[in-house]
Amino acid sequence: PMREILNLSNHLGTPSFTSSSDPIRRSQSIKDKVYDMLLKIPAGKVTTYGDIAKAIGQPNSSRLIGQILHNNPTPVVVPCHRVVRSNGKIGGYAYGSRKKRKLLEEEGLKFCGSDSTDLEEFQKHRITWPSS
């Protein structure tokens, strides 16, 4: 799936994952693993930055995961809106937290109050993976 997304990204003229100006100085394989994990999150479910970090064998890299998601060139195709903070708060998104909340609501998730960014029943919607 990742190769197909890269091809789509190149076809659409969006930045590739291997941009030489990429501020993240980690291995390309870490980014590939992160994007592959995002593709495994079904609609109506969420995971956390830390859950992804653990799943790819980088348990202390939650912030790196956030940086990688911030630089996601195809945030709708590779659903980074399904990644939230470990406390159930919505976290950041390239198109703003209101858009992220709207996307999650369209997928069936509910929030505590009209102005809140806290997911209701966060643990019920959370998916995790075994550490690699």
Disulfide bonds with the S-S distance in Angstrom:
none
